[in-house]
Amino acid sequence: MPTDLAKTLTYLSLHLTIGFSVAYVMTGSVALAGGIAIVEPCINAVAFFFHEKAWKRAGTRRKLLAA
């Protein structure tokens, strides 16, 4: 499994747990906390994956320009 994908999945797991916990404490509703915990972190995980790809590409570009 590529490192970027592994990092994305572990980040998603962490974010789901935190998102659910915070939403549950704030709302007291398992259903509402579950909905928030699924939607928001999943969108962030996709954004994080592409964010990592962009930074990796920028690093490669910097190395090529320096050479």
Secondary structure, DSSP 8 states (H G I E B T S, - for coil): --HHHHHHHHHHHHHHHHHHHHHHHHH--HHHHHHHHHHHHHHHHHHHHHHHHHHHHHHHHHHHHH-
